[in-house]
Amino acid sequence: MITLVTGITGLIGSEYLKIIMASSSAKKERYILLIRERHEEYYKDLIENHQWDHIEYRIGDLLSPDIFTAHSKQDGLEEDLGKIDRIVHLAALYDLKAPYSKLFKVNVVGTQNLLFLAARMKSLKEVFFASTIAVAGNWQGIFSEADFDLGQEFPDAYSQSKFESEKLVRDFAYKRPQVRVTIARFGIVVGHSQTGHMSRMDGPYFLLKHLTLLKKQRDIVNQLPFIYFPYQETSEIPIVPVDFAASVINGLKNQKKHKKEKKDIDQPSLRVLHIIAKHPPTHKRLMDDFLRIMGIELEVRALPVNNPLFNSFLLPLTKKILKKFSIPESLADYMTSKGRVTSHLLEGELKKSIEIPQYSEFSDTILEYSLKHFKH
């Protein structure tokens, strides 16, 4: 099998590279990494130093309609395009502060260009697309794998751009029913479940970082009976450790394909999965655990976020405070949302080939790493 991989330099992509370079089953296949020209020297040395016969790279740019440069075409790419069996599309721009125009160009146009290329691949059998649970936007109810366009609005341009790019992939699945398409909506990616290592500390890390301010006044803080934060008491944080997120990509590939009945031959072979940890924490649980790690005995209580007064006065004030600390204002929307992302299909699809981690199994590891590496 020949797999074309995009986004190998990203958060999940770099972890995925570790898997395919070490896995015995992956070494029996062939992987083509799509990289930009500025990364060529690094990957050339990496591949040569490790003497990987199953991993190679091509220079290209998803923002270009042709994607691949003339250099790659001279390297036998056209012949390879006819042999590629699978695409793993991990490339995306993740920036909660970026304007929609910039995010649209990378996340939507980049995906569109790749799908145009995919349409030319005669041997293509599978497409794996990395989406995000952020496509649920501000939906205030349960958002399952079967849900997509529910009329939700989006608190930031990133979520909207990923919604639009997922729409393109879904359309591709209907136009190419013979290709098995997997849309993996990854939860909020956190550190490695075994080491806690995280190369990009954002999302819930924004909140945790500012909780460390309490540590400096721990003796005084421990005398307080409680502290208020704006969060929805019942909502959960759908997190996923980065190593598990990466392992799912090939874990799903290795499962048997669903056989199509003759009457369903023209129906799309599309599956949507939510990649999140089991029993994810509530906002209170996450903050309680982090305070415990810091040695702070303080009860966290929720502000009355369901009170109309909160939405008209306290929520705007909270966003102003977040902005002052260079924290994306959309964090307030997520913390006060009644929305809940469910994951009912993943375990069945993995068929126990990979164990889905529970929050309680890796929480101390990622929180202790965070505390050690936060810089103010």
C-alpha positions as CSV (number, residue, x, y, z in Angstrom):
1,M,0.0,0.0,0.0
2,I,1.2,3.5,-0.9
3,T,0.0,6.3,1.4
4,L,0.3,10.1,0.7
5,V,0.6,12.0,4.0
6,T,0.1,15.8,4.4
7,G,0.7,17.8,7.6
8,I,3.6,15.7,8.8
9,T,5.2,18.7,10.5
10,G,2.1,19.4,12.6
11,L,1.1,18.4,16.1
12,I,-0.5,15.1,15.2
13,G,1.6,14.6,12.1
14,S,4.9,14.6,13.9
15,E,3.6,12.0,16.3
16,Y,2.3,10.0,13.4
17,L,5.7,10.0,11.8
18,K,7.2,8.4,14.9
19,I,4.6,5.6,14.4
20,I,5.2,4.9,10.8
21,M,9.0,5.0,11.1
22,A,9.0,2.4,13.9
23,S,6.0,0.2,13.2
24,S,6.9,-3.2,11.7
25,S,3.6,-3.3,9.8
26,A,4.2,0.2,8.4
27,K,7.7,-0.8,7.2
28,K,6.0,-3.3,4.8
29,E,4.2,-0.3,3.1
30,R,5.3,2.9,1.5
31,Y,4.7,6.4,2.7
32,I,5.1,9.6,0.7
33,L,5.3,12.8,2.8
34,L,4.2,16.0,1.2
35,I,6.4,18.7,2.5
36,R,7.3,22.3,1.7
37,E,10.6,23.2,0.2
38,R,11.9,24.8,3.4
39,H,11.7,21.5,5.2
40,E,13.5,19.5,2.5
41,E,16.9,19.5,4.1
42,Y,15.6,18.3,7.5
43,Y,13.6,15.4,6.1
44,K,16.3,14.4,3.6
45,D,18.8,14.1,6.4
46,L,16.3,12.3,8.7
47,I,15.4,9.7,6.1
48,E,19.0,9.1,5.0
49,N,20.3,8.9,8.6
50,H,17.7,6.3,9.6
51,Q,18.0,4.5,6.3
52,W,14.2,4.3,5.9
53,D,13.3,2.5,2.7
54,H,9.6,2.8,3.3
55,I,9.4,6.6,3.8
56,E,10.2,9.3,1.2
57,Y,9.1,12.9,0.6
58,R,7.8,15.1,-2.2
59,I,8.0,18.8,-2.3
60,G,4.7,20.6,-2.8
61,D,2.3,23.2,-1.6
62,L,-1.4,22.5,-0.9
63,L,-2.1,26.2,-1.7
64,S,-1.0,25.7,-5.3
65,P,-3.7,24.2,-7.6
66,D,-1.0,21.8,-8.9
67,I,0.3,21.1,-5.4
68,F,3.6,19.5,-6.5
69,T,6.5,21.4,-7.9
70,A,8.4,20.7,-11.1
71,H,11.1,19.1,-8.9
72,S,8.8,16.5,-7.6
73,K,7.3,15.8,-11.1
74,Q,10.9,15.0,-12.3
75,D,11.2,12.5,-9.5
76,G,8.6,10.1,-10.9
77,L,5.6,11.5,-9.1
78,E,3.2,11.1,-12.0
79,E,3.8,7.4,-12.0
80,D,3.3,7.3,-8.2
81,L,-0.1,9.2,-8.4
82,G,-1.5,6.2,-10.3
83,K,-0.4,3.8,-7.6
84,I,-1.4,5.7,-4.4
85,D,-3.9,3.7,-2.4
86,R,-4.5,6.0,0.5
87,I,-4.4,9.7,1.5
88,V,-3.9,10.8,5.1
89,H,-4.7,14.6,5.2
90,L,-3.5,16.1,8.5
91,A,-2.5,19.5,7.2
92,A,-4.3,22.5,8.6
93,L,-3.8,25.9,10.1
94,Y,-4.7,26.0,13.7
95,D,-4.9,29.6,15.0
96,L,-7.8,30.9,17.0
97,K,-6.8,34.5,16.4
98,A,-6.2,34.3,12.7
99,P,-8.6,36.0,10.3
100,Y,-11.0,33.8,8.3
101,S,-9.4,34.8,5.0
102,K,-6.1,33.2,6.1
103,L,-7.7,30.1,7.6
104,F,-10.0,29.7,4.5
105,K,-7.0,29.7,2.2
106,V,-5.1,27.0,4.1
107,N,-7.9,24.8,5.5
108,V,-10.5,25.1,2.8
109,V,-8.6,25.8,-0.4
110,G,-5.8,23.5,0.6
111,T,-8.3,20.6,1.1
112,Q,-10.0,21.4,-2.1
113,N,-6.7,21.2,-4.1
114,L,-5.9,17.9,-2.5
115,L,-9.3,16.5,-3.4
116,F,-8.8,17.6,-7.0
117,L,-5.6,15.7,-7.0
118,A,-7.3,12.7,-5.3
119,A,-9.8,12.6,-8.2
120,R,-6.9,11.8,-10.5
121,M,-5.7,8.9,-8.5
122,K,-6.9,5.7,-10.2
123,S,-5.9,3.3,-7.5
124,L,-7.2,5.4,-4.6
125,K,-9.1,3.3,-2.0
126,E,-9.1,5.4,1.2
127,V,-9.1,9.0,2.4
128,F,-8.4,9.8,6.0
129,F,-9.3,13.4,6.8
130,A,-8.4,15.1,10.1
131,S,-11.4,17.2,11.2
132,T,-12.2,18.6,14.6
133,I,-15.0,18.5,17.2
134,A,-14.9,22.3,16.9
135,V,-17.2,21.9,13.8
136,A,-20.0,21.6,16.5
137,G,-19.6,25.3,16.9
138,N,-21.9,26.8,19.5
139,W,-24.4,23.9,19.4
140,Q,-26.0,23.7,22.8
141,G,-27.1,20.1,22.7
142,I,-25.6,16.7,22.1
143,F,-23.4,16.6,19.0
144,S,-22.9,13.0,17.7
145,E,-20.9,11.5,14.8
146,A,-24.1,11.6,12.7
147,D,-24.5,15.3,13.2
148,F,-22.9,18.0,11.0
149,D,-24.9,21.0,9.7
150,L,-27.4,21.8,12.5
151,G,-27.5,25.5,11.8
152,Q,-24.8,26.1,14.5
153,E,-22.7,29.3,14.5
154,F,-19.0,29.4,15.2
155,P,-17.2,31.4,17.9
156,D,-14.0,31.6,15.9
157,A,-12.8,31.5,12.3
158,Y,-10.8,28.3,12.8
159,S,-14.0,26.3,13.6
160,Q,-15.8,27.7,10.6
161,S,-12.9,26.9,8.2
162,K,-12.8,23.3,9.4
163,F,-16.6,23.0,9.0
164,E,-16.2,24.2,5.4
165,S,-13.3,21.8,4.7
166,E,-15.2,18.9,6.2
167,K,-18.1,19.8,3.9
168,L,-15.8,19.4,0.9
169,V,-14.6,16.0,2.0
170,R,-18.2,14.8,2.6
171,D,-19.1,15.9,-1.0
172,F,-16.1,14.0,-2.3
173,A,-17.4,10.9,-0.5
174,Y,-20.7,11.2,-2.4
175,K,-19.0,11.8,-5.7
176,R,-16.5,8.9,-5.2
177,P,-18.5,6.2,-3.5
178,Q,-15.9,3.6,-4.3
179,V,-13.4,5.4,-2.1
180,R,-13.7,4.7,1.7
181,V,-13.6,8.1,3.4
182,T,-13.0,8.5,7.2
183,I,-13.6,11.9,8.8
184,A,-11.9,11.9,12.2
185,R,-13.1,14.7,14.4
186,F,-10.2,15.0,16.9
187,G,-11.0,16.4,20.3
188,I,-8.9,19.0,22.0
189,V,-5.4,17.6,21.6
190,V,-3.4,17.5,24.8
191,G,0.1,16.1,25.8
192,H,1.5,12.6,25.3
193,S,-0.3,10.2,27.7
194,Q,3.0,8.6,28.9
195,T,5.3,11.7,29.1
196,G,2.9,14.7,29.1
197,H,5.0,16.3,26.4
198,M,3.2,18.9,24.4
199,S,4.8,21.1,21.7
200,R,1.9,23.5,21.6
201,M,0.2,24.7,24.8
202,D,-3.1,26.3,24.0
203,G,-6.8,25.4,24.4
204,P,-7.2,24.3,28.0
205,Y,-3.6,25.1,28.7
206,F,-4.5,28.8,28.5
207,L,-6.7,28.3,31.6
208,L,-4.2,26.1,33.4
209,K,-1.3,28.5,32.8
210,H,-3.2,31.4,34.5
211,L,-4.2,29.1,37.4
212,T,-0.5,28.9,38.2
213,L,-0.7,32.5,39.3
214,L,-2.4,31.2,42.4
215,K,0.6,29.1,43.3
216,K,2.7,32.2,43.9
217,Q,0.2,33.1,46.7
218,R,-0.5,29.6,47.8
219,D,-0.5,30.3,51.6
220,I,-3.0,33.1,51.2
221,V,-5.1,31.2,48.6
222,N,-5.4,28.1,50.8
223,Q,-7.2,30.3,53.4
224,L,-10.0,31.1,50.9
225,P,-13.0,28.8,51.1
226,F,-13.7,28.8,47.3
227,I,-13.0,30.6,44.0
228,Y,-15.5,31.4,41.2
229,F,-14.9,30.7,37.5
230,P,-17.2,31.0,34.5
231,Y,-18.0,27.5,33.3
232,Q,-20.9,25.2,32.6
233,E,-21.1,22.7,35.4
234,T,-22.3,19.8,33.3
235,S,-20.2,20.3,30.2
236,E,-17.2,18.1,29.5
237,I,-13.9,18.9,27.8
238,P,-13.5,16.4,24.9
239,I,-9.7,16.0,25.1
240,V,-7.4,13.5,23.4
241,P,-3.8,12.7,24.1
242,V,-1.6,13.4,21.0
243,D,-0.1,9.9,20.9
244,F,-3.5,8.2,20.9
245,A,-4.7,10.6,18.2
246,A,-1.8,9.6,16.0
247,S,-2.2,5.9,16.7
248,V,-5.8,5.9,15.6
249,I,-4.9,6.8,12.0
250,N,-3.3,3.4,11.2
251,G,-5.4,1.6,13.8
252,L,-8.5,2.4,11.8
253,K,-6.8,1.5,8.5
254,N,-6.0,-2.0,9.7
255,Q,-9.6,-2.9,10.3
256,K,-11.5,-4.9,7.8
257,K,-13.5,-2.9,5.3
258,H,-17.3,-3.0,5.4
259,K,-18.6,-5.0,2.5
260,K,-21.2,-3.2,0.4
261,E,-24.4,-4.8,-0.7
262,K,-25.0,-4.6,-4.4
263,K,-28.0,-2.3,-3.8
264,D,-25.7,0.1,-1.9
265,I,-22.9,0.2,-4.4
266,D,-23.6,3.9,-5.3
267,Q,-23.9,5.0,-1.6
268,P,-20.9,6.8,-0.1
269,S,-18.5,4.7,2.0
270,L,-18.3,7.4,4.7
271,R,-17.6,7.1,8.4
272,V,-17.3,9.9,10.9
273,L,-15.7,9.3,14.2
274,H,-15.1,11.4,17.3
275,I,-11.6,10.8,18.6
276,I,-11.7,11.7,22.3
277,A,-10.7,10.1,25.6
278,K,-13.1,8.0,27.6
279,H,-14.8,9.8,30.5
280,P,-13.4,13.3,29.7
281,P,-13.2,15.8,32.5
282,T,-15.6,18.5,33.3
283,H,-14.1,22.0,33.6
284,K,-14.4,21.7,37.4
285,R,-12.6,18.3,37.4
286,L,-9.7,19.7,35.3
287,M,-9.3,22.7,37.5
288,D,-9.6,20.7,40.7
289,D,-6.9,18.3,39.5
290,F,-4.5,21.0,38.5
291,L,-5.0,22.8,41.8
292,R,-4.3,19.6,43.6
293,I,-1.0,19.1,41.6
294,M,0.0,22.6,42.7
295,G,-0.8,21.8,46.4
296,I,-3.7,24.2,46.6
297,E,-6.7,23.2,48.6
298,L,-9.4,25.4,47.1
299,E,-13.0,24.7,46.0
300,V,-13.8,25.8,42.5
301,R,-17.4,27.0,42.0
302,A,-19.2,27.9,38.9
303,L,-20.5,31.4,38.2
304,P,-24.3,31.4,37.3
305,V,-23.6,31.1,33.6
306,N,-27.3,30.2,32.9
307,N,-28.5,33.4,34.4
308,P,-29.4,36.1,31.8
309,L,-27.4,38.6,33.8
310,F,-24.3,36.6,33.1
311,N,-24.8,36.6,29.3
312,S,-25.5,40.4,29.3
313,F,-22.8,41.5,31.7
314,L,-20.4,39.0,33.0
315,L,-19.7,37.1,29.7
316,P,-18.6,40.3,27.9
317,L,-16.5,41.2,30.9
318,T,-14.9,37.8,31.0
319,K,-14.0,38.1,27.3
320,K,-12.4,41.5,27.9
321,I,-10.3,40.0,30.7
322,L,-9.2,37.1,28.5
323,K,-8.2,39.4,25.7
324,K,-6.1,41.4,28.2
325,F,-4.2,38.2,29.0
326,S,-3.8,37.4,25.2
327,I,-6.2,34.4,25.6
328,P,-8.7,33.8,22.7
329,E,-12.1,35.2,23.7
330,S,-13.7,32.0,22.3
331,L,-12.4,30.1,25.4
332,A,-15.2,31.8,27.3
333,D,-17.8,30.5,24.8
334,Y,-16.5,26.9,25.1
335,M,-16.4,27.0,28.9
336,T,-20.0,28.3,29.2
337,S,-21.5,26.1,26.4
338,K,-24.1,23.5,27.2
339,G,-22.9,21.5,24.1
340,R,-21.7,18.0,24.6
341,V,-19.8,15.9,22.1
342,T,-20.4,12.2,22.2
343,S,-18.2,9.3,20.9
344,H,-20.1,6.1,20.5
345,L,-18.6,4.6,17.3
346,L,-14.8,4.7,17.8
347,E,-14.5,1.7,20.1
348,G,-16.4,-0.5,17.7
349,E,-14.4,0.6,14.8
350,L,-11.0,0.0,16.5
351,K,-12.2,-3.5,17.5
352,K,-10.0,-3.4,20.6
353,S,-6.8,-3.1,18.5
354,I,-6.1,0.1,20.4
355,E,-7.3,0.8,23.9
356,I,-9.0,4.2,24.2
357,P,-7.4,6.0,27.2
358,Q,-9.4,7.3,30.1
359,Y,-8.8,10.8,31.4
360,S,-8.0,9.5,34.9
361,E,-5.2,7.4,33.4
362,F,-3.1,10.3,32.0
363,S,-4.4,13.4,33.8
364,D,-1.6,13.7,36.4
365,T,1.1,13.1,33.7
366,I,-0.1,15.9,31.4
367,L,-0.8,18.3,34.3
368,E,2.5,17.8,36.0
369,Y,4.3,18.3,32.7
370,S,2.3,21.5,32.2
371,L,3.1,22.9,35.6
372,K,6.8,22.2,35.0
373,H,7.0,23.8,31.6
374,F,4.7,26.8,31.8
375,K,6.5,30.1,31.3
376,H,4.9,33.5,32.2
